Amino acid sequence: MLPSDFPKWQLVYYYFNKWSRDGTLEEIHEVLRKRLRKKRGRAELPSVGVIDSQSVKTTKVGGEARGFDGGKLVKGRKRHIATDTQGLLLALKVHAANEHDSKAGFDVIKSLKYSSCRMKKVFADGGYRGDLVKTVSKELGLEMEITLRSDKSTDFKPLPKRWVVERSFAWMGDFRRLAKDYERTVASSETMIYLAFIVLMIKLL
């Protein structure tokens, strides 16, 4: 179902699979993010990260790493991402939706730590409270700040720092392929997210 101006699907899939496995797409993504940050007058490597997760439905075809998120009432997978304060992707992990944020969150923050030697602080929501904050401080040497709503209002109020990662999820939603998780493997799911941010950053540059 590729557009008519694409090569044969076998060739397209060959490079999709090859570049996913050998890190080419992640490297392209990394170069573009550094260039965009520099263009905006920022250091190439960020010192602050923002983490959050998004539960999405998978197709009925199935695939690996699927589960039920009882909080969001979604059967499928979670997209766990960390961004800089510009909303640009820094670290990513796709996993079953029933896996708790604090467990997968540590893996994402660990990747975040090693993606930037300048990383000092991570903002997160209430789902990351508890032992994770202490573990991140002890094992990774990062400060983790939990941002909570101060009232019970149902009106939308963007929270300081954390709103940028919500906008990143909105950007992802603009890509039809990411409206639902159509992939059989989490590796392909992650690659599709990297591709979406590559397209986004090329447009911004």
BAKOLKE-765470 format. One record per residue: x negated, y negated, z negated of N, C-alpha, C, O, CB in turn. Coordinates in steps of 0.2 Angstrom, whole numbers, padded with zeros to 4 digits, always signed. Glycine has a CB too. Example, Ala and Ser with C-alpha at 12.3 -4.5 7.8 and 13.67 -1.06 7.14 Angstrom:
<recs>
-0066+0028-0039-0062+0022-0039-0066+0016-0039-0071+0017-0042-0057+0022-0045 -0064+0011-0035-0068+0005-0036-0064+0000-0039-0067-0006-0040-0070+0003-0029 
</recs>
This chain:
<recs>
-0004+0006+0000+0000+0000+0000-0004-0006+0000-0002-0011-0003+0005+0000-0006 -0010-0006+0003-0015-0012+0003-0012-0016+0009-0009-0014+0014-0022-0010+0005 -0014-0023+0009-0012-0027+0014-0015-0025+0021-0021-0022+0020-0015-0035+0012 -0013-0027+0026-0015-0025+0033-0022-0027+0034-0025-0024+0039-0010-0027+0038 -0024-0032+0032-0031-0035+0033-0036-0032+0029-0042-0033+0030-0031-0042+0033 -0035-0027+0025-0039-0023+0021-0042-0017+0025-0039-0015+0029-0036-0021+0014 -0048-0015+0023-0050-0008+0026-0046-0003+0024-0041-0003+0020-0058-0007+0024 -0048+0003+0026-0044+0009+0024-0045+0010+0016-0050+0008+0013-0047+0016+0027 -0039+0013+0013-0039+0013+0006-0045+0017+0003-0047+0016-0003-0032+0016+0004 -0047+0022+0007-0052+0026+0004-0059+0022+0003-0062+0023-0002-0054+0032+0009 -0060+0018+0008-0066+0013+0007-0065+0008+0001-0070+0007-0003-0067+0010+0014 -0059+0005+0001-0058+0001-0004-0058+0004-0011-0061+0001-0016-0051-0002-0004 -0056+0010-0012-0056+0014-0018-0063+0015-0020-0065+0015-0026-0052+0020-0018 -0067+0017-0015-0074+0019-0016-0078+0013-0020-0081+0015-0024-0078+0021-0009 -0077+0007-0017-0081+0002-0020-0077+0000-0027-0081-0003-0031-0081-0004-0015 -0071+0000-0027-0067-0001-0034-0070+0003-0039-0072+0001-0044-0060+0000-0033 -0071+0010-0037-0073+0015-0042-0081+0014-0044-0083+0014-0049-0072+0022-0040 -0085+0013-0038-0092+0012-0039-0093+0006-0043-0097+0006-0048-0095+0011-0032 -0090+0000-0042-0092-0006-0045-0089-0006-0052-0092-0010-0057-0089-0012-0041 -0084-0003-0053-0081-0002-0060-0086+0002-0065-0087+0000-0070-0074+0002-0060 -0089+0007-0062-0093+0012-0066-0100+0009-0067-0103+0010-0072-0094+0018-0062 -0103+0005-0062-0110+0003-0063-0110-0004-0066-0116-0007-0066-0113+0003-0056 -0105-0007-0067-0105-0013-0071-0105-0019-0066-0106-0025-0069-0111-0014-0075 -0105-0018-0060-0105-0024-0055-0100-0029-0056-0101-0035-0056-0105-0021-0048 -0094-0027-0057-0088-0032-0058-0089-0036-0065-0087-0042-0065-0081-0028-0058 -0091-0032-0070-0092-0036-0076-0098-0041-0075-0098-0046-0078-0094-0031-0082 -0103-0039-0071-0109-0044-0070-0106-0050-0066-0108-0056-0068-0114-0040-0067 -0102-0049-0061-0099-0054-0057-0095-0059-0062-0096-0065-0062-0095-0052-0052 -0091-0056-0066-0087-0059-0071-0091-0064-0076-0090-0069-0077-0083-0055-0075 -0097-0061-0078-0101-0064-0083-0104-0070-0080-0105-0076-0083-0107-0059-0085 -0107-0070-0073-0110-0075-0070-0105-0081-0069-0107-0087-0070-0113-0073-0063 -0099-0079-0067-0094-0084-0065-0092-0088-0072-0091-0094-0072-0088-0081-0062 -0091-0084-0077-0089-0087-0083-0095-0092-0086-0093-0098-0088-0088-0082-0089 -0101-0091-0085-0106-0095-0087-0106-0101-0083-0107-0107-0085-0113-0091-0087 -0105-0100-0076-0105-0106-0072-0099-0111-0073-0100-0117-0073-0105-0104-0064 -0094-0108-0075-0088-0112-0076-0089-0116-0083-0087-0122-0083-0081-0108-0077 -0091-0112-0088-0093-0116-0094-0098-0122-0093-0097-0127-0096-0095-0111-0100 -0103-0120-0089-0108-0125-0088-0105-0131-0084-0106-0137-0086-0114-0123-0084 -0100-0130-0080-0097-0135-0076-0093-0140-0080-0092-0146-0079-0092-0132-0070 -0090-0137-0086-0086-0140-0090-0090-0143-0096-0087-0146-0101-0081-0136-0093 -0096-0143-0095-0101-0146-0100-0102-0142-0107-0104-0145-0112-0098-0153-0102 -0101-0136-0106-0102-0131-0112-0108-0127-0111-0111-0127-0106-0095-0127-0113 -0110-0125-0117-0116-0120-0116-0114-0114-0113-0108-0112-0113-0119-0118-0124 -0118-0110-0109-0117-0104-0106-0114-0099-0110-0109-0095-0108-0123-0102-0102 -0117-0098-0116-0114-0093-0121-0111-0097-0127-0113-0101-0130-0121-0089-0124 -0105-0094-0128-0100-0097-0133-0103-0095-0140-0106-0090-0142-0093-0095-0132 -0101-0100-0145-0102-0098-0152-0096-0096-0156-0096-0094-0162-0105-0104-0156 -0090-0097-0153-0083-0096-0156-0079-0091-0152-0079-0093-0145-0080-0102-0158 -0076-0086-0154-0072-0082-0151-0065-0082-0154-0064-0083-0160-0074-0075-0150 -0060-0080-0150-0053-0079-0152-0050-0072-0150-0051-0070-0144-0048-0085-0149 -0047-0068-0154-0045-0062-0153-0038-0061-0154-0035-0063-0158-0049-0057-0157 -0035-0056-0149-0028-0055-0150-0027-0049-0145-0031-0047-0141-0023-0061-0148 -0021-0046-0146-0019-0040-0142-0012-0041-0139-0008-0045-0142-0019-0033-0146 -0011-0037-0134-0004-0038-0130-0002-0030-0129-0006-0027-0125-0005-0042-0124 +0004-0029-0131+0007-0022-0129+0010-0022-0123+0015-0027-0122+0011-0019-0135 +0009-0018-0118+0012-0018-0111+0015-0011-0110+0012-0006-0112+0008-0020-0106 +0020-0010-0106+0023-0004-0104+0019-0001-0099+0015-0004-0095+0030-0005-0101 +0019+0006-0099+0015+0010-0093+0021+0013-0089+0027+0013-0091+0011+0015-0096 +0019+0015-0083+0024+0018-0079+0025+0025-0081+0022+0028-0085+0021+0018-0071 +0031+0028-0078+0033+0035-0080+0028+0040-0078+0028+0046-0080+0040+0036-0078 +0024+0038-0073+0019+0043-0070+0014+0046-0076+0012+0051-0076+0015+0040-0065 +0013+0041-0081+0009+0043-0086+0002+0041-0086+0000+0036-0083+0009+0051-0087 -0003+0045-0089-0010+0044-0089-0012+0044-0096-0009+0046-0100-0011+0037-0086 -0019+0043-0097-0022+0044-0103-0020+0038-0108-0018+0032-0105-0029+0044-0102 -0021+0039-0114-0021+0033-0119-0014+0030-0119-0014+0024-0117-0027+0029-0119 -0009+0033-0121-0002+0030-0121+0000+0031-0128-0001+0036-0131+0002+0033-0116 +0004+0026-0131+0007+0027-0137+0013+0022-0138+0015+0018-0134+0002+0026-0143 +0016+0022-0144+0022+0018-0145+0020+0013-0151+0018+0015-0156+0028+0022-0148 +0021+0007-0149+0020+0001-0154+0026+0000-0157+0031-0003-0154+0017-0005-0150 +0027+0002-0164+0033+0001-0167+0035-0006-0169+0041-0008-0170+0032+0005-0174 +0030-0010-0169+0031-0017-0171+0034-0021-0165+0039-0025-0165+0025-0021-0173 +0031-0020-0159+0034-0023-0153+0039-0019-0149+0042-0021-0144+0028-0025-0148 +0040-0013-0151+0044-0008-0148+0043-0007-0141+0047-0007-0136+0052-0010-0149 +0036-0006-0139+0034-0005-0133+0030+0002-0132+0026+0004-0136+0029-0011-0131 +0032+0006-0127+0028+0012-0126+0024+0011-0120+0025+0010-0115+0033+0018-0124 +0017+0012-0122+0012+0011-0117+0005+0010-0120+0003+0014-0124+0014+0005-0113 +0002+0004-0118-0005+0003-0120-0005-0004-0123-0001-0008-0122-0010+0004-0114 -0011-0005-0126-0013-0012-0129-0019-0015-0125-0023-0011-0124-0014-0012-0136 -0018-0021-0123-0024-0025-0120-0027-0029-0126-0024-0034-0128-0022-0029-0114 -0033-0027-0128-0036-0031-0133-0041-0035-0130-0046-0033-0127-0039-0026-0139 -0041-0042-0131-0046-0046-0128-0048-0051-0133-0045-0053-0138-0042-0050-0122 -0054-0053-0132-0057-0059-0135-0059-0064-0130-0062-0063-0125-0063-0057-0140 -0058-0071-0131-0059-0076-0127-0063-0081-0130-0064-0081-0136-0053-0079-0124 -0066-0086-0126-0069-0092-0129-0064-0097-0130-0058-0095-0129-0075-0095-0124 -0066-0103-0132-0061-0108-0134-0058-0111-0128-0053-0115-0128-0064-0114-0138 -0060-0109-0122-0057-0111-0115-0052-0106-0113-0049-0107-0108-0063-0112-0110 -0052-0100-0116-0047-0095-0114-0050-0090-0109-0047-0086-0106-0041-0098-0111 -0057-0091-0108-0060-0086-0103-0062-0080-0107-0065-0080-0113-0067-0090-0101 -0062-0074-0103-0063-0068-0106-0070-0067-0108-0074-0068-0104-0060-0063-0101 -0071-0064-0114-0077-0062-0117-0078-0055-0118-0083-0052-0116-0079-0066-0123 -0073-0052-0121-0073-0044-0122-0066-0041-0121-0061-0045-0122-0076-0043-0130 -0066-0035-0120-0060-0032-0118-0060-0024-0120-0065-0021-0119-0059-0033-0111 -0054-0022-0122-0053-0015-0123-0046-0013-0122-0041-0016-0125-0056-0013-0130 -0044-0008-0118-0038-0006-0117-0037+0001-0121-0041+0005-0120-0036-0005-0110 -0032+0002-0125-0031+0008-0129-0023+0009-0130-0019+0005-0128-0034+0007-0135 -0022+0015-0133-0015+0017-0134-0011+0012-0138-0014+0009-0143-0014+0024-0137 -0005+0010-0137-0001+0005-0140+0000+0006-0148+0001+0002-0152+0005+0004-0137 -0001+0013-0150+0000+0014-0157-0006+0013-0161-0006+0014-0167+0003+0021-0157 -0012+0012-0158-0018+0011-0162-0017+0004-0165-0016-0001-0162-0024+0011-0157 -0019+0004-0172-0018-0003-0176-0023-0008-0173-0029-0006-0171-0019-0001-0183 -0021-0014-0174-0026-0020-0171-0032-0020-0175-0038-0021-0172-0022-0026-0172 -0032-0018-0181-0039-0019-0185-0044-0014-0183-0050-0015-0183-0037-0018-0193 -0042-0008-0181-0046-0003-0179-0049-0004-0172-0056-0004-0171-0043+0004-0178 -0045-0006-0167-0048-0007-0161-0051-0014-0161-0056-0016-0157-0042-0007-0155 -0049-0019-0165-0051-0025-0166-0059-0025-0167-0063-0030-0164-0048-0029-0171 -0061-0021-0171-0068-0021-0173-0073-0019-0167-0078-0022-0166-0070-0015-0179 -0070-0015-0163-0074-0013-0157-0075-0019-0152-0080-0020-0149-0071-0007-0153 -0069-0023-0151-0069-0029-0147-0074-0034-0150-0078-0037-0146-0062-0032-0146 -0073-0035-0157-0078-0040-0160-0085-0038-0159-0090-0042-0159-0076-0041-0167 -0086-0032-0160-0093-0029-0159-0096-0031-0152-0102-0033-0151-0093-0021-0161 -0092-0030-0147-0094-0031-0140-0095-0039-0140-0099-0041-0136-0088-0029-0135 -0090-0043-0143-0091-0050-0143-0098-0052-0146-0101-0057-0143-0085-0053-0147 -0100-0049-0151-0106-0051-0155-0112-0050-0150-0116-0054-0150-0107-0046-0161 -0112-0044-0146-0117-0043-0142-0117-0046-0135-0122-0046-0131-0118-0035-0141 -0111-0049-0133-0111-0053-0127-0113-0060-0128-0115-0063-0123-0103-0053-0125 -0114-0062-0134-0117-0069-0135-0121-0069-0141-0118-0068-0147-0111-0074-0135 -0127-0071-0141-0132-0072-0147-0130-0078-0151-0132-0078-0156-0139-0072-0144 -0126-0082-0148-0124-0088-0152-0117-0087-0156-0115-0092-0160-0123-0094-0147 -0114-0082-0155-0108-0081-0158-0108-0081-0166-0112-0078-0169-0105-0074-0156 -0104-0085-0169-0104-0086-0176-0097-0085-0179-0097-0083-0185-0106-0093-0178 -0092-0086-0176-0085-0086-0179-0080-0083-0174-0080-0084-0168-0083-0093-0181 -0075-0080-0177-0069-0077-0173-0063-0079-0177-0062-0078-0183-0070-0069-0173 -0058-0081-0173-0051-0083-0175-0047-0077-0173-0047-0074-0168-0049-0090-0172 -0042-0076-0178-0037-0070-0177-0031-0072-0180-0031-0076-0185-0041-0064-0179 -0026-0068-0179-0019-0068-0182-0019-0064-0188-0024-0060-0190-0014-0067-0177 -0013-0064-0191-0012-0060-0198-0013-0052-0197-0014-0049-0202-0006-0061-0200 -0012-0050-0191-0013-0043-0190-0020-0040-0191-0021-0034-0192-0011-0041-0183 -0025-0044-0192-0032-0042-0193-0034-0043-0200-0040-0043-0202-0036-0046-0188 -0029-0045-0204-0031-0046-0212-0033-0040-0215-0032-0034-0212-0025-0049-0215 -0036-0040-0221-0038-0034-0224-0046-0033-0224-0050-0037-0224-0035-0028-0222 -0047-0026-0224-0054-0024-0224-0058-0026-0218-0065-0027-0218-0055-0017-0225 -0055-0027-0212-0058-0029-0206-0063-0036-0207-0068-0036-0204-0054-0030-0200 -0060-0040-0210-0063-0047-0211-0070-0046-0215-0075-0048-0213-0059-0052-0215 -0070-0041-0220-0076-0040-0224-0081-0036-0220-0087-0037-0220-0074-0036-0230 -0078-0031-0216-0082-0027-0212-0086-0031-0206-0092-0030-0205-0078-0021-0209 -0082-0035-0203-0085-0039-0198-0091-0044-0201-0096-0045-0198-0080-0044-0195 -0090-0046-0207-0095-0051-0210-0101-0047-0212-0107-0049-0211-0092-0054-0216 -0100-0041-0215-0105-0037-0217-0109-0033-0212-0115-0034-0212-0103-0031-0222 -0106-0030-0207-0109-0027-0202-0111-0031-0196-0116-0029-0192-0105-0021-0200 -0108-0036-0194-0109-0040-0188-0112-0047-0190-0114-0051-0186-0103-0040-0184 -0111-0049-0196-0113-0056-0198-0109-0061-0195-0112-0067-0194-0120-0057-0196 -0103-0060-0194-0098-0065-0191-0093-0067-0196-0091-0063-0200-0095-0063-0184 -0091-0074-0196-0086-0076-0200-0079-0075-0196-0079-0077-0190-0087-0084-0202 -0074-0072-0200-0068-0071-0196-0063-0075-0200-0062-0074-0206-0066-0064-0197 -0059-0080-0196-0054-0084-0199-0047-0082-0197-0046-0082-0191-0056-0091-0198 -0043-0080-0202-0036-0078-0200-0032-0084-0200-0031-0088-0205-0034-0073-0205 -0028-0085-0195-0024-0091-0194-0016-0089-0194-0014-0085-0190-0025-0095-0187 -0013-0091-0199-0006-0089-0200-0001-0095-0199-0003-0101-0200-0005-0086-0207 +0005-0094-0198+0010-0099-0197+0012-0101-0204+0012-0098-0209+0017-0096-0194 +0013-0108-0205+0014-0111-0211+0021-0111-0214+0023-0113-0219+0011-0118-0212 +0026-0110-0209+0033-0110-0211+0036-0104-0207+0033-0100-0204+0036-0117-0208 +0043-0104-0208+0047-0099-0205+0051-0101-0199+0056-0098-0197+0051-0096-0211 +0049-0107-0196+0053-0109-0191+0053-0105-0185+0047-0102-0184+0050-0116-0189 +0058-0104-0181+0058-0100-0175+0056-0104-0169+0055-0101-0164+0065-0097-0174 +0055-0111-0170+0052-0115-0164+0045-0113-0163+0041-0111-0167+0053-0122-0166 +0043-0114-0156+0037-0112-0154+0032-0118-0156+0033-0124-0155+0036-0111-0147 +0027-0116-0160+0022-0121-0162+0015-0118-0161+0013-0113-0164+0022-0123-0169 +0011-0121-0156+0004-0118-0155+0000-0118-0161-0001-0124-0164+0001-0121-0149 -0003-0113-0163-0008-0113-0168-0015-0115-0166-0017-0113-0161-0008-0106-0172 -0018-0119-0171-0025-0121-0169-0030-0115-0167-0030-0110-0170-0028-0125-0175 -0033-0116-0161-0038-0111-0159-0035-0105-0156-0036-0103-0150-0043-0109-0164 -0030-0102-0159-0027-0096-0157-0023-0097-0151-0022-0092-0147-0023-0093-0163 -0020-0103-0149-0016-0103-0144-0019-0102-0137-0016-0100-0132-0013-0110-0143 -0026-0102-0137-0030-0101-0130-0029-0094-0128-0029-0093-0122-0037-0104-0131 -0029-0089-0133-0029-0082-0131-0022-0081-0128-0021-0076-0124-0031-0078-0137 -0017-0084-0131-0010-0083-0129-0009-0085-0122-0006-0082-0118-0005-0086-0133 -0013-0091-0120-0013-0094-0113-0016-0089-0109-0014-0088-0103-0016-0101-0113 -0021-0085-0111-0025-0081-0107-0020-0075-0105-0021-0072-0099-0031-0078-0111 -0016-0073-0110-0011-0067-0108-0006-0070-0103-0004-0066-0099-0008-0065-0115 -0005-0076-0103+0000-0079-0098-0003-0079-0092+0000-0078-0087+0002-0086-0101 -0010-0081-0091-0013-0081-0085-0013-0074-0082-0012-0073-0076-0021-0083-0086 -0014-0069-0086-0014-0062-0084-0007-0060-0081-0007-0056-0076-0016-0057-0089 -0002-0063-0084+0005-0061-0082+0006-0064-0075+0011-0062-0072+0010-0064-0087 +0002-0069-0073+0003-0071-0066+0001-0066-0060+0003-0067-0055+0000-0078-0065 -0003-0061-0062-0005-0056-0058+0000-0050-0058+0001-0047-0063-0012-0054-0059 +0003-0049-0052+0009-0044-0052+0006-0037-0054+0010-0033-0057+0011-0044-0045 +0000-0036-0053-0003-0029-0054-0003-0028-0062-0004-0023-0064-0010-0028-0051 -0003-0034-0066-0004-0034-0073+0003-0035-0076+0003-0035-0083-0009-0039-0075 +0008-0035-0073+0015-0036-0076+0016-0030-0080+0020-0030-0085+0020-0037-0070 +0014-0024-0078+0014-0018-0081+0008-0014-0080+0004-0016-0076+0021-0014-0079 +0006-0010-0085+0000-0006-0084+0002+0000-0079+0005+0005-0081-0003-0003-0091 -0001-0001-0073+0001+0005-0068-0005+0010-0067-0004+0015-0064+0002+0001-0061 -0010+0009-0071-0016+0013-0070-0016+0020-0074-0013+0020-0079-0022+0009-0072 -0019+0025-0071-0019+0031-0075-0024+0031-0080-0023+0035-0085-0020+0037-0070 -0029+0028-0079-0035+0027-0084-0036+0021-0087-0034+0016-0084-0042+0030-0081 -0038+0020-0093-0040+0014-0096-0045+0010-0093-0046+0004-0093-0041+0015-0104 -0050+0014-0090-0056+0011-0086-0053+0007-0081-0055+0001-0079-0061+0016-0084 -0048+0009-0077-0045+0006-0071-0041+0000-0074-0041-0005-0071-0041+0010-0067 -0038+0001-0080-0034-0005-0083-0039-0011-0084-0037-0016-0083-0030-0002-0089 -0044-0009-0087-0049-0014-0089-0052-0018-0083-0053-0024-0083-0055-0011-0093 -0053-0014-0078-0056-0017-0071-0051-0021-0068-0053-0027-0066-0058-0011-0067 -0045-0020-0068-0040-0024-0066-0039-0031-0069-0038-0036-0066-0033-0021-0066 -0041-0031-0076-0041-0037-0080-0047-0041-0078-0046-0047-0077-0041-0036-0087 -0053-0038-0077-0059-0041-0075-0058-0045-0068-0060-0050-0067-0065-0037-0075 -0054-0041-0064-0053-0044-0057-0049-0050-0057-0050-0055-0054-0050-0038-0053 -0044-0050-0062-0039-0055-0062-0043-0061-0065-0042-0067-0062-0033-0054-0067 -0047-0061-0070-0051-0066-0072-0056-0069-0067-0058-0075-0067-0054-0065-0079 -0059-0064-0063-0064-0066-0058-0060-0071-0053-0063-0076-0051-0066-0060-0054 -0054-0069-0051-0050-0073-0046-0048-0079-0049-0049-0085-0046-0044-0069-0044 -0046-0079-0055-0045-0085-0059-0051-0090-0059-0050-0096-0058-0042-0084-0066 -0056-0088-0061-0062-0092-0061-0065-0095-0055-0067-0100-0054-0068-0088-0065 -0064-0091-0050-0066-0093-0043-0062-0099-0041-0064-0104-0038-0065-0087-0038 -0055-0099-0042-0051-0104-0041-0053-0110-0045-0053-0116-0042-0044-0102-0042 -0055-0109-0051-0056-0115-0056-0063-0118-0054-0064-0124-0055-0057-0113-0063 -0067-0114-0051-0074-0117-0049-0073-0120-0042-0078-0123-0039-0079-0111-0048 
</recs>
